[in-house]
Amino acid sequence: MVYLPTQDDIEQRAYQLWQQAGMPEGRDQEFYLEAERQLKEELVRHELKTPDTL
């Protein structure tokens, strides 16, 4: 089963990234896309570490 990050997951991560960056204005899409990329990358890393592949 392939898990993809939900809209809520992405928005929460984007908000965290935005806060960490000092809450700059006008960069919503940048943080959203970065959050989506990070979450997908984390899933790939997790998938590679499953007991089935060890």
C-alpha positions as CSV (number, residue, x, y, z in Angstrom):
1,M,0.0,0.0,0.0
2,V,1.4,3.4,-1.0
3,Y,0.8,6.2,1.5
4,L,0.8,9.7,0.2
5,P,0.8,12.8,2.5
6,T,-2.6,14.3,3.0
7,Q,-3.4,17.9,2.3
8,D,-3.5,18.4,6.1
9,D,0.0,16.8,6.5
10,I,1.5,19.1,3.9
11,E,-0.2,22.2,5.3
12,Q,1.0,21.5,8.8
13,R,4.6,20.9,7.6
14,A,4.4,24.1,5.4
15,Y,3.3,26.1,8.4
16,Q,6.2,24.8,10.5
17,L,8.7,25.6,7.8
18,W,7.1,29.1,7.4
19,Q,7.4,29.7,11.2
20,Q,11.1,28.5,11.2
21,A,11.9,30.9,8.3
22,G,10.6,33.8,10.3
23,M,7.1,34.0,8.8
24,P,7.9,35.8,5.6
25,E,5.0,37.1,3.5
26,G,4.2,36.0,0.0
27,R,6.0,32.7,0.0
28,D,3.1,30.3,0.6
29,Q,3.6,28.2,-2.5
30,E,7.3,27.8,-1.8
31,F,6.7,26.4,1.7
32,Y,3.9,24.2,0.5
33,L,6.0,22.7,-2.2
34,E,9.0,22.2,0.1
35,A,6.7,20.5,2.7
36,E,5.3,18.2,0.1
37,R,8.8,17.3,-1.1
38,Q,10.1,16.6,2.4
39,L,7.1,14.4,3.3
40,K,7.4,12.3,0.1
41,E,11.2,12.0,0.7
42,E,10.6,10.8,4.3
43,L,8.1,8.2,3.0
44,V,10.6,6.9,0.5
45,R,13.3,6.6,3.2
46,H,10.8,4.8,5.4
47,E,9.8,2.4,2.6
48,L,13.4,1.5,2.0
49,K,13.9,0.6,5.7
50,T,11.0,-1.8,6.0
51,P,11.7,-5.3,7.4
52,D,10.8,-6.8,4.0
53,T,13.8,-5.1,2.4
54,L,16.4,-5.7,5.1
